[in-house]
Amino acid sequence: MDVLGAPGSLLPPRGGSDRIAYSPEPIAAIATASGRGGIGVVRLSGSAIEPFILGLTGKNLSPRRATYTHFLDAAGVSLDVGIALFFPAPHSYTGEQVLELQGHGGPMVLQGVLERCLELGARLAEPGEFSRRAFLNGKLDLVQAEAVADLIDAGSREAARSALRSLDGEFSRRIHDLRDALIQLRMLVEATLDFPEEDVDFLLSADAWGRLAGIRARLDAVFAEARQGALLRDGLNVVLIGQPNVGKSSLLNCLAGYDAAIVTEIAGTTRDTVREAIQINGVSLHIIDTAGLRETLDPVEKIGIERTWAAAAKADVAVLLIDAQHGVGEQESAMLVRLGGIPVLTVHNKIDLADEAPHVSADGLELWLSARTGLGIDLLRGRLLQLAGWQAAGESIFIARARHVGALRRTNAHLEAAERCGKQLEFLAEELRLAQETLSEITGEFSADDLLGVIFGEFCIGK
């Protein structure tokens, strides 16, 4: 019989993670942003920080009680004065003993307090090491740890709210519910394998395939929300391409709300890519204006055109601008062919000169507007979100990353394979096992050490 946490077990190891061992040596770092501020925080964490408390404050501190005190150097001279807070293990952010020194936010003051911590034997923390220790000690799962960084980096109010929902465990709970349903299904299938006298009729009476279909339906719902969360976190890269003087820079300025790019009647004014970030319904759009595409002997303009195609290759959506007075010609048709599989929205600009009204084609792939007057710009904003797959979902969206979306996609592939197994129960059991393990990668219950290094390496030092 499988035991809890043993290889091949249906359940993950105790503590919810296949987490590596580490040495809880004391670490220290400045936990507030660089530069001057009214308040600055130096944080220490480790297995035994009582000597640091005495060395820095000259007194014992009551747990979880703010103490107004001087922060002292080796000679007992005050480096700063502020609030000291001691959190005993395991009731702290990292699950270890934690000391936070909240003083004045001057860079030299904070650096002096940090150097004193290092003198007393602490090691300078690596990027994200506090959150990594919180993960390793079971205070956060991997999704919640990533949400800490996403909350700090949020570029919109909606992204911040979604990151907070992930930090509160909303995404993790959805994943755990799916995992628990998979475990129950695996128990049914593997019980049939363990007792040969039982046959497929046992699984039919237990509605095993109905349960599998239900799990897939729930996974589809989580996948849809995760894609929305990933879009909210990462934004959308939109590249503007077209011939010279079709209004790409004017459209960029119209979307940005100010003159981000130079606009003239001289063909080839834009020689290099110009990038501008805007928000539409809380979703960040990274708009890239590019050099006009045409045959040219100008070596500088040629470089700009090469960069145009390089930007298009990395874009989520390409907006092909054409003059509404001329329509799609041979050159635009050639551009569409070269864009390949990138979603393309063809925008007919300058409708104010063509005496047309703003509208969208029946298939949604063409749009008519005027970048000069702003007519049809709202149609463009809405269409860009639709092409990205954005669907406003109110307060239900949790923040997600490409890693999460990829794991959900691979989990679904294993469940699809499981449905195709039919009465081949050994293969069915194996696909369900792989689905569970892949799903558990999201929360870190099964994860490789190098993955953790990449994830936590993206954090700021003080987290």
N, C-alpha and C positions, 0 to 999 in steps of 0.2 A: 504493500500500500504506500502511496506517496505521502511524504511528511511535509509539514509546513516549511517552506523555504528550501527543500531539497531539490537537486537537479531533476527536472521533469515534473515538478510539482505543479498542481493546478493553481496554487496561490503563490504570490510573491513572498520574498523573505520578510521576516518580522521587521517592523520599522518602515515597511512600504518601499524598500529600495534595495537594489543590488549595489550598495554604495561602498566605495573604497575606504580603506583605513587611512588615517592621517595622524600626524603628531600635533596635538593642540598647544603648540608653543605660543607664547603671547605674541600678538601682532598689534600694530598701532598704525593709525593713519589720520590725516585731517579729513573729516567727514563732510565738510561744507565746501561749496564751490570756491575756486581760486579767485583771488582779488580781495578787495576791501569790503567789509560788511560790518553791520552793527554787532553781530554775534557770530562766533566761529566755534566749531566743535572738533575736539580730538577724541577719537574712540580707541579703546583697547579691548581685546578679547583674548581669552586663554583659559587654561585649566587652573592656574593659581596666580591671581593678580593682587593678592593682599600686599606683597612687598611694594608694588607699584603705588597702591593707595597710600601707604605710609610714606613712601619716598616723595610723592608728589604733593600730598596734603599735610603730612605730619600728624595725622589722626586716623582713627577708625571711622568708617561710614556706616550708617544704618541702611539696610537694604531698601531700595526703592524710595528713598527719601532725599529730597534735594537739600544739599548742604552748601551754604555760602562759605567759601574758603579761598585762601591764597594757593596758587600753584607754585611750588617751590623748586629752585635749582639745587644742585648738589651741596651748595654752601648754606642752604636754608633761606636764600634771598628770593623774594617774590618775583616770579616771571609774569604773573597776571593774577587777576582776582575774578572769580565767577562762581558757577554752580557745578558741584560734583555729584554724580549719580552713580550708585553701585547696584548692579543687577546680578544676584547670585544665580548660578546654574541650577536647574535648566530653564529658569524663568527669565529668559532674555531673548533678544533677536537671534543670536547665534546658537543658543542652547548652552553656551559656556558662561563663565564669569565675564561680565562686561563692565567697564568703567567708561563713563562719558564725562568729559570736562568741557563745560560750556562757558567760554570766555569771550573776550573781545575779538572782533573779526579782522584785525590787522594781520597781514601776511607774516611780518617779523615776529609778532607775538605768538601766533599759532606755530610757526616753525620752531621757536624756542621751546614751547611746551612739548612738541613732537620729539625734538632732539633729546629732551630730558627723558622721555619714555624709552627712547632707544638706548640711552646711557644706562638705564636701569635693567636692560636685558631684553627688551621687546625687539621684534623684527618688523621692518617696514612691510605693511600689507601689500599683497599683489592686487591688481585690478579685480574687483568682484570677490575678494577672498572672504569678506564678512558674510555675504550672501551665500557663497559656496559652503561655508561652514554651517550656516543655517540649514542648507539643503542636506548636507551630510549628517547633521544631527537630527534630521526629521522634523525640523521646525517649519520648513517649506518644502513642497514638491517642486519639480523642475519647472512646471508651468508657472507657479507662483513666483519662483525666483526670477524667471524671465520677465514676469509682469512688473517686478520692481524696476528693472531697467527701462521697460516700455513706458511705465508711468512717468519716470524722470524725463524720458526723451519725447513724450507725447507732443505732437505739433498742433493739436486742436483740442477743444474741450471735449468733443465726442470721443477722441482717441484716449484721453485721460480717463474718462468715465469707463470706457471699455476695459482699459488696463486695470482699473481699480476692481472691476467685477472679476477679472481673472485672478487678481491678487487675493480677493475674498474667497476664491475657490470655486466660482461658478463653472468655469471650463473644466477644472479637475473633477468636479462632481459628475458632470456629464460623461467624462471619460470613465470614471470609476463605475458608473451605472452600466455602461456598455460592457466593461470588463467583467462585472459580476454576472451579467446575463450570459456572457460567453463561458464563464466558469461553470454555470449551471448546465449549459448545453454540453460542454465537454464532459461533465460528470455523467450525463445520460449516455453519451456515445461510448465513453471509456468503460462504463459499467457493462455495456453490452459486449465489449471486447474481452473484459475480464471474466465474463461468465458465458461461455460458448453456448450453453443450453438456451440462453436468451437469443432471439433472432430479431430481424428487422421489424417484426410486428410490435416488439416492445417500443421501439423508437416511434413507430407510427401512432401507437396508442398514447404516447407521451407528447405527440405533436412536435417532434424534434424539428421537422422541416418548416413547420409553421413558426416555431420559435426563431429559427434561422432567418426566415423572411422578415420577422418582426425586428430582429437585431439590425438587419440591413436597412430597413426603413428608418430606424432611429439613427443609424450611422449617417444616412443621407442627410438627415436634418442637421446633425452636428457638423457635417462637412460643409453644408451650405452656410451655416453661421460662421464657421472657421474661415471660409473664403472671404466673407464680409469683414471679419476681424483682421485678416491679413491685409486686405485692401485699405482698411482704416489705419493700420499701422504703417504700411510701407508706401501708401499713395500710388499714384498712377503716372507713368512716364508717357507724355504726349509730345510727339515731334511734329512740327509744322514744316511741310515741304511743298515745293511747287516751283514754277518758273519765276524769274525776277519780276518784281513789280506787280505781283498778284495780291499783295496785301498781308503777307505773313507777319511782318513786324507790326503793322497796324492792328492785326488781330491779337497779337501778344499784348500790346499796350491796352487794348480794349478789355481783355480778360484780366490783366493785372490791375487796371484802374489808374495807371499813370504811365508816363513815357519811359518804359524800360528799355526800348530799342529805338535807334535812330531811324526816322522815316523820311525819305526823300523820293523824288521822282526819278532819280538817277539809278539805272539798273545796276545791280551788283553792290549796292550800299552795304548790305550785310555780308561780311567776309568770313565771320566765324560764328560758332553757335552761341546763342544768348539764352541763358536759362533763367526762369522765373517761377517761383512757387506761389500757387494760389490755393484757395480752399473753396470747395463746392459742397454744401451740406455736410461740412465737417470732414470731407475727404480731401486729402492733399493731392493736388495735381502739379506735377513738375513739367512745365511747358518749356519746350526747347525750340527756339526760332533758329532757322538755318539759312545758309547761303542759297540763293536761287540756283536752280538746276538748269544749266544751259551749256552749250559748247563754247569754250573760251580758250584763249591763248595766254591769258593772264596767269602767271604761276601762283600768285597769292590766292586768286579766286579759285584756281584748281584745288588748292589745299582745302579751302573752305567747302568745296563740293564733296571732296573725299570725306570730310568730317560730317557732312550732312548724311551721307549714306551710312557712316559708322553709327551715328546717333539713331538713325531709323532702324538699324539692325537690333538695337537694344531697347526699342520702345515697346510699350504695351499697346499703344494705339497710334496710328499715323493719320494726321489730318492733311489731306491733299487739297491745297487751295488752287482754284482756277478762277479765271475772270468770267463772271456770269454773262458777259457780252459775247464771249467766244465759245464757251462750253468746252467739253472734253475733246482734245485734239490728239494727234499721233504721239506727241511727246508725253502728254499725261497718260495715255494708254500704256506707253512703254514704262513709265514710272510705276503704274499699278502692277504690271507684270513683275518688275524687279522687287517690289515690296513683298511679294510672295505670300506667306501665311500670316503676316501681321494684319490685325484688324484695321481696316482703312475706312475713314469717313471722308467722302468727297464733299468739299465745301465750295459752293459757288458764291464768290465774294463780289462786292460792288453792285448789289441789286438796286442801289439808289440810282445808278447810271443806266441800268437795264430796265428800269420801270417794272420791277417784279416785287411781289410781297414775300416776306420770310415764310418758309415752309419746309417740311421734311418729306422726302419721297416715301412712297408706300412701303418699300422694303427697309426704310430707315438708314440706307447707306449713302444718301445724298441729302444735303441741306443747303438752303439759300439764305444768305444774310448780307449785312453791310457792316464791315469792321469800322468804317468811318463814322457812321451814324449810330451804331449799336443795335440796329434792327436785327432781330433774330439771334442775338447773343444768348438769351435765356434758353432758346431752343438748343443751341450748341452745348451749353452747360449740361442740360438734362440728357442730351444724347451721349455725351462723353461718359457720364456715369452709367448709362445703360450698356454701352459697349464694354465697360469694365466689369459688368455683372453686378453693379451695386443695387441693392434693394433696401431701402430704409426699413429698419426693423425695430425702431424705438429703443427701448432700454434692454433688449434681450441680447445684444451683440457683446461678445467677449473678445478681447484682443487675442490675436493668433499670429503665428509666424509661418513662413514658408516650410519650416521643418515640421510643424504640426500638420499642415495641409498635406504634405507629402506622406507622412505616416498614416493619416486617415485614408488617403488614396490607396496606399499599399495594403492597409487592413481590408478595405473593400475588395481589393483584388483577391485576397485570400478567401474571403467569404463567397465571392463569385465562384472561385474554384471549388469551394466546399459544396456549393449547391450542385455543381456538375458531377460530384463524386457518386451520387446516387447510393447504391447499396455497397459500395466499396468502403467499408467503415474504417479501415486502417488509414486510407487516404483522407477521409472526412475528418478523422481525429487529428491528423497531422496538420491539415489546413486550419482547423480551429485553433490548434496550439500556436501556429505561426501568427494567426490573426491576433490572438491575445498578447503575444510578446511584442508584436509591432505596435499595437495600441498602447502598451505599457511604456514604450519608448517616450511617449509624449510627456508623461508625468515623471519620468526618470526611474521607474521601478526596474527597468532593464535599460542600461545605458553604458556606452563605452567611455573610458576615462578621457580619451582624446576629444570626444564630443563635449564633455564637461569643460575641458580647457578652452575650447573655442567659445562656448556660451558665456562663461564667466569672465573670459578675457575681454569681452566687450563692455564690461561694467566700468564705472569710474572707480578710482582707488578707494574712496571712503565707504563704498558699499560692499 
